[in-house]
Amino acid sequence: MEEFIINETKKIFNKAIKKFSKNDKVEQEEVSILLYLKEEDGERVTGYKVCHHHQPVRETKMMEILGVLIDLKGYSMLVPPQIKKIIENFESELHSKNVEVCVYLDREEDSEVRYFLYNDGAFLKEFLLQDVLKLELA
């Protein structure tokens, strides 16, 4: 199950970055997706921003990232809680509420994506999804 989630997550972000690049007329290597936690209706939820040249340009939703109007596979229910848990674990580790994860296409192999951890806007490290994914299926 874990390998499936890792592979599907890679495909989802890969396809989204390429779509945002094409739609926004920005080179693929200059487009990324910023993942973070935000307050919404009194609870912390996963937020998503499209970035160009390492700068956020707009807020987006999981359905836009998935590129669908109706999520028949249920990814919009499965992916956000996993992202939230990963960010919360980094927050605990870093004793910070200003943690963000940025997803980029791999510059050498554009079928791959790379994950980078930021705290207070400063780059901390690159990480592999399989190293931080702790599945919690409801």
N, C-alpha and C positions, 0 to 999 in steps of 0.2 A: 504494500500500500504506500509506504514512504517513497519508494522509487517512482511509483506512478505519479504521486503528487509533485515530486521534484521535477520530473520530466514535463508534466502538464503545465506547471508554473513557469518553467523556462519557455515553453511554447507560447503561453499566453503573453508574457512580457515581451518576448521576441517579436511576435506578430504586432502587438500594440505599438512598440517603439517604431517599427517599420511603417505602420499605418500613420502614426503621428508625424513622422518624418515626411512622408509623401504628402499628407494633407496640409502640413504647415510649411512645406517647401524649405525644409532645413535638412542638412546632411544627417544621415543616420547616426554617425558617431557623435553628433552634437545634441542628440535628443536622449533624454532619460526620463524615468518616472520616479518621483520622490514619494516615499511612503512614510507616514508619520501618524501620530495619534492626536485627535482633536476632541474637544467637548461638543456634544450634540445632544440636546434634550436631556441634560444632566448626566450623561454617561460618556465615557471615552470610546471613540470609534476610530477605525482606520480611515485616514484621509489620503488622497492621491493628488499629486500635481504633475503636470507635464512640464518638463524643463527644456530650455534651449540654452546651449553654451553654459551649462551648470547653474542657470538662473530659472526659478519657477516663472512660468508665463500664464498658467491657468490651472484652476482646480478641475478635476475630472472625477468620474464615478467608475466603479468596478464594471458596470455594464458597458461603458465606453471602452474600457481597457479590454474587456472580453470581445468587443466588436459585435455585440448581439442586442436585439431588442427584447427577446425572450430567452432566458437562460435555461434551456432544456436539460443541460448537464448538471445544473445545480452548483456550478463553480462559484457563483456570487454568494452562496451561503457557506461554502467550504473554505475558500481562500481568505476572506477578510479576518475571520477569527484566528487563523494560523499566523497571519502577518501581525495581528495585534499581539499575540502571545510572544512572538519573536521580539518585537519592539519592547514589550513590557519586561522581558528577560534582560535585554540590554539595559533598560532603564535601571533595573535592580542592580545589575553588575556595576553600572557606572554611577549610581546614586544621582541620577539626573532625569528630568522630565523633558529634556530638549534633544531627544534622540531621534534621528531620521535614518532611513535606509534609502539609498539611491540605486536604481537598477539601470545598467547600461548594456548595450550590445558589446560583445567582445570584439575588439578592433581587428584581431587576427582571424577569428572564426565567427562570422556573423550569424551562425545558427545557435551560438551560445550567448548567455547573458552573464553579467558579473554583478555582484552585490557589494556595496560599499557602505560602511557605517560612519555616521557623522554624529558629533555631539556639540551642541551650541554652534552649529554651522561649520565646525572644524573636522576635517577628515581624520578618522582614527585608524581604520583598517579595512581591508577587503576580507570577506568571509565567504564560505561555501554554504549553500542552503542546507545541505545534508548535515552540516556540523551544528546547526542551530535549530533545526526543525524538531520539535517535540510534539508529536501528534496528539491532539485532543479532539476526538470525534464525539460530537453530541449525539 
